[in-house]
C-alpha cells in the first residue's frame, strides 16, 4: 500500500513524498487521516529551523542540551502532532480499538500512520472530527492553569490570543477569575476573546503593565499567562504581574533572547516564572494528579467547548497544498486562527 507523507527538507521548506506504508505489527493500528492541525507554536519553531534539536542533542540522563554530539534531528524530517484519523486496520492482539474508530494521534502529517494502539486517544462520539484536532491544545491550556494554581477571584492576564490563549480565556471564566485581561495585537482575536469571557481587551502596543495597574488598583495581575512565545511579551509579562505574582511561560520559545530584561521589575517585584511543559502536571497537586487524569478532563472540555473550537478553524488546505498553510502561519496573517490539512479535500 502506498501513502503520502509531508517532510520538512530545510528551514521553511516542505515537500510531499509518496512512499510505502507498512502493515501494522502486533499491538499496532493503521490510521487513515481525516484532518490534522498546524501548530502556530511548537511546530512553527520546528518549521523555521529554530528548535534546539536542529543544533543540539539533549542528554536523556542529565536533560541538558549540548552541541558537542551534534544535533538530534536532521533534514529531511517529519513533524506534526495533531492528527485525527480513523482506524483502518488492526495488528494482532489489538482489542481496545476497532476499525472505524475515530482517534487522535500524535503523528506527523500524512495520509496514514501506523502506531501503537495504546498511543492513540479515542475520540468516541465527538460530533465533528475537526474538534479532535484541539486535543493537544486543550491539554496544554489546561496544564497551564494547573501550573498557575489560580485562586477564585484572581486578576489574570492572558498574553497571546491564538488557539491556546482563547481556550485559556474560557477556562479562566469557568475557574472563577475576577478579571480576565486579554492581550493581542489582532483586533479580531480580541473580539473572539471578548465572546469567550474576557473582561478587558488590550493591544500590546499600549503600555500593558501601566494599564493593568490601573485596572487592579495599582497591584498588577496575580497571574500572567504568556502564550505568544515572543521575548518582548515575556518582558511585558514580568512588568505586568504584581509583587510576588506568577508568570506562566506556556510557549516553546524560539530564537534568542538578547532583549530579555531581568534588572528592573524581575529583581524588585519577586515574580515567579514557571515553565509549563505539557509532559508533566504541577507536582504540588500531589500524587492524585497525573497526565492521564488531566487528559481525561481535557477530553471532557472538548465536548463542553465544541462550538467555540469549531469556530477557531479559519483555513483548510489539502495535503498537496500544505506549504501554503505553513506560509500563512509563518507570516502571522491577521485572519488566521487554526489552519488544518484536510485529507478529504483533493
C-alpha positions in Angstrom: 0.0 0.0 0.0 1.2 3.5 -0.8 0.8 6.7 1.1 1.8 10.4 1.0 3.9 12.0 3.8 4.9 15.6 4.5 8.5 16.3 5.1 10.5 19.3 6.2 13.5 19.4 3.9 15.1 22.6 5.3 14.0 25.8 7.2 10.6 26.8 5.8 10.7 24.2 3.1 8.2 21.3 2.8 7.6 18.5 0.3 5.1 15.7 -0.1 6.6 12.3 -0.8 4.9 9.1 -1.9 6.2 6.0 -0.1 5.3 2.5 1.1 3.0 2.1 4.1 3.9 -0.9 6.2 1.2 -3.1 7.7 0.6 -2.9 11.5 2.6 -5.3 13.7 1.4 -6.8 16.9 -0.2 -4.2 19.2 -0.3 -1.6 16.4 -3.1 0.0 14.3 -3.1 1.6 10.9 -4.7 5.0 10.7 -6.2 6.9 7.8 -6.1 10.6 8.3 -9.2 12.8 8.3 -7.7 16.2 9.3 -4.5 17.4 11.1 -3.7 20.7 12.6 -0.7 23.0 12.0 0.7 24.3 15.3 1.5 28.0 15.4 3.8 27.5 18.4 6.0 24.4 18.7 5.6 23.2 15.1 6.4 26.7 13.8 9.7 26.6 15.6 10.5 23.3 14.0 9.4 24.6 10.6 11.6 27.7 10.9 14.6 25.7 12.0 14.7 27.3 15.4 14.1 24.3 17.6 17.2 23.5 19.6 17.2 19.9 18.3 18.4 21.2 14.9 21.6 22.3 16.6 21.9 20.2 19.8 21.2 16.9 21.5 19.5 16.5 24.8 21.2 14.1 27.2 18.3 11.9 28.5 20.1 11.4 31.8 21.0 15.0 32.6 18.3 16.6 30.5 20.9 19.1 29.3 21.2 20.3 25.7 24.7 20.3 24.1 26.1 20.8 20.7 29.1 18.5 21.5 27.5 15.4 19.9 25.8 17.1 17.0 22.1 17.5 16.6 19.1 15.3 17.4 17.4 16.0 14.1 18.5 16.1 10.5 16.8 17.2 7.3 14.6 15.8 5.9 12.3 15.2 8.8 8.7 14.6 9.5 6.7 16.5 12.1 3.2 17.2 13.4 1.3 16.1 16.4 -2.4 16.8 15.8 -3.8 14.1 13.6 -7.5 13.0 13.7 -7.9 9.7 11.9 -10.0 6.6 11.5 -8.6 3.2 12.5 -8.5 1.2 9.2 -6.5 -1.9 10.2 -5.7 -3.8 13.4 -2.5 -5.6 14.3 -2.5 -8.8 16.1 -3.7 -8.6 19.7 -5.4 -5.3 19.5 -8.7 -5.5 21.4 -9.1 -1.9 22.7 -10.0 -0.4 19.3 -12.0 -1.5 16.2 -11.9 -0.5 12.6 -13.7 2.8 12.0 -13.0 4.3 15.4 -12.2 8.0 15.4 -8.9 8.7 17.3 -6.4 11.4 17.9 -2.7 10.6 17.2 0.5 12.5 17.9 1.6 11.6 14.4 3.3 13.7 11.7 1.2 14.9 8.7 0.4 12.4 6.1 -2.4 10.3 4.6 -1.7 7.4 7.0 0.2 6.4 10.1 1.0 3.1 11.8 1.3 3.5 15.6 0.9 1.6 18.8 -2.7 1.1 19.7 -2.1 2.4 23.2 -0.6 5.6 21.9 -3.8 7.0 20.4 -6.6 8.9 22.1 -10.1 7.5 21.4 -12.4 10.4 20.5 -15.6 8.4 20.9 -18.8 10.2 19.7 -17.1 13.6 19.1 -19.7 15.4 17.0 -17.2 16.7 14.4 -13.7 15.2 13.7 -12.2 18.7 13.4 -12.8 19.3 17.1 -10.5 16.5 17.9 -7.6 18.4 16.4 -7.6 20.6 19.5 -6.8 17.7 21.8 -3.2 18.7 22.4 -4.1 22.4 22.6 -6.7 21.7 25.3 -4.2 19.7 27.3 -1.6 22.4 27.0 -4.0 25.2 28.1 -5.5 23.2 31.0 -2.0 22.2 32.1 -1.0 25.9 32.2 -3.9 26.6 34.6 -3.0 23.7 36.8 0.6 25.1 37.0 -0.7 28.6 37.8 -2.8 27.4 40.7 -5.1 30.4 40.4 -7.4 31.3 43.4 -11.0 32.2 43.0 -11.3 35.9 42.3 -7.9 36.4 40.9 -7.0 39.0 38.3 -5.3 37.2 35.3 -3.7 38.5 32.1 -3.5 36.3 29.0 -0.9 37.4 26.5 -1.4 36.0 23.0 -4.9 35.1 21.8 -4.2 32.3 19.4 -6.0 28.9 19.9 -4.4 28.1 23.2 -4.9 31.7 24.5 -8.5 31.5 23.5 -9.0 28.2 25.3 -7.3 29.7 28.5 -9.7 32.6 28.5 -12.7 30.2 28.5 -11.2 28.0 31.2 -10.4 31.1 33.4 -14.0 32.1 33.1 -15.1 28.6 34.2 -12.5 28.7 37.0 -13.8 31.9 38.5 -11.2 34.6 37.7 -12.5 38.0 38.7 -10.8 39.9 35.8 -9.6 38.2 32.6 -7.4 40.7 30.7 -6.8 39.5 27.2 -3.9 40.9 25.2 -3.2 40.6 21.5 -2.3 42.9 18.6 -5.0 41.5 16.3 -8.4 43.1 16.8 -10.4 40.1 15.5 -8.7 37.8 18.1 -9.5 40.2 20.9 -13.1 40.1 19.7 -13.1 36.3 20.0 -11.7 36.5 23.5 -14.4 39.0 24.4 -17.1 36.4 23.4 -15.2 33.8 25.4 -15.4 35.7 28.7 -12.5 38.3 28.7 -13.4 41.3 30.9 -10.8 43.6 29.4 -9.2 43.7 26.0 -5.7 45.3 25.4 -3.4 45.9 22.5 0.3 45.2 23.3 1.2 48.4 21.6 -0.2 50.1 24.6 1.6 50.1 28.0 0.0 46.9 29.2 1.7 47.0 32.6 0.5 50.5 33.3 -3.0 49.7 32.1 -3.3 46.6 34.2 -2.1 48.6 37.3 -5.0 51.0 36.6 -7.5 48.1 36.3 -6.2 46.4 39.5 -5.9 49.4 41.9 -2.2 49.5 41.4 -1.5 45.9 42.3 -0.8 44.4 39.0 -2.0 40.9 37.9 -2.0 38.0 40.3 -1.0 35.8 37.3 0.2 36.5 33.8 -0.1 33.6 31.3 2.2 34.2 28.4 1.2 32.3 25.3 2.7 34.2 22.4 6.2 32.8 22.6 7.8 36.2 21.9 10.6 37.7 24.0 9.0 41.2 24.2 5.8 39.5 25.6 7.8 37.8 28.3 9.3 41.1 29.3 5.9 42.6 29.3 4.6 39.8 31.5 7.3 40.3 34.0 6.4 44.0 34.2 2.7 43.4 34.3 2.5 40.8 37.2 2.2 42.2 40.7 4.6 41.8 43.7 5.2 38.0 44.3 2.9 37.2 41.4 3.3 34.3 38.9 4.2 34.3 35.2 3.4 31.1 33.4 5.5 30.7 30.3 3.4 28.4 28.2 5.1 28.6 24.8 8.2 26.9 23.4 10.3 30.0 22.8 12.3 30.1 19.6 15.3 32.2 18.6 17.4 34.2 21.0 16.6 36.4 24.0 19.1 39.3 23.9 16.3 41.7 24.7 15.2 39.9 27.9 15.3 42.3 30.8 15.8 40.9 34.3 17.2 44.0 36.0 14.1 46.0 36.9 10.7 44.6 37.9 12.0 41.0 37.9 14.5 41.7 40.6 12.5 44.1 42.7 9.0 42.6 42.4 10.0 38.9 43.0 7.8 37.3 40.3 7.9 33.6 39.9 8.3 32.4 36.3 7.1 28.8 35.7 7.7 26.8 32.6 4.5 25.0 31.9 5.5 22.0 29.8 2.7 19.6 28.9 4.7 16.4 29.6 4.0 16.6 33.4 1.5 18.1 35.8 2.1 20.5 38.6 3.9 18.4 41.3 2.3 20.5 44.1 -1.0 19.0 43.1 0.2 15.8 44.8 0.0 12.1 43.9 -3.7 12.1 43.0 -2.9 14.0 39.8 -1.3 12.6 36.6 -1.2 13.4 32.9 -3.8 10.7 32.4 -6.2 12.3 34.7 -5.5 15.7 33.2 -6.1 14.3 29.7 -9.4 12.7 30.7 -10.7 16.0 31.9 -9.3 17.8 28.8 -11.4 15.4 26.7 -14.5 16.4 28.5 -13.7 20.0 27.8 -13.5 19.2 24.1 -17.2 18.4 24.3 -18.0 21.4 26.5 -16.4 23.9 24.1 -17.1 22.1 20.9 -18.9 25.0 19.2 -16.1 27.5 20.1 -13.4 25.1 19.0 -15.1 24.6 15.6 -15.2 28.3 15.2 -11.5 28.6 15.7 -10.9 26.8 12.3 -10.2 29.5 9.8 -8.3 27.8 6.9 -8.3 24.3 5.3 -5.8 23.0 2.8 -5.4 19.7 1.0 -2.2 17.9 1.8 -0.8 18.8 -1.6 -1.0 22.5 -0.7 0.1 22.2 2.9 3.0 24.6 2.2 0.5 27.4 1.6 -0.9 26.8 5.1 2.6 26.9 6.7 3.3 30.2 4.9 0.1 31.7 6.3 1.0 30.7 9.8 4.7 31.7 9.4 3.6 35.2 8.3 1.2 35.5 11.2 -1.6 36.5 8.9 -4.2 38.6 10.9 -7.2 36.4 9.8 -5.8 33.0 10.8 -6.6 31.1 14.0 -6.3 27.3 13.3 -5.1 26.0 9.9 -6.0 22.4 9.0 -4.7 19.9 6.5 -7.9 18.3 5.3 -7.4 14.9 3.8 -11.0 14.9 2.5 -10.0 17.6 0.0 -8.5 16.8 -3.4 
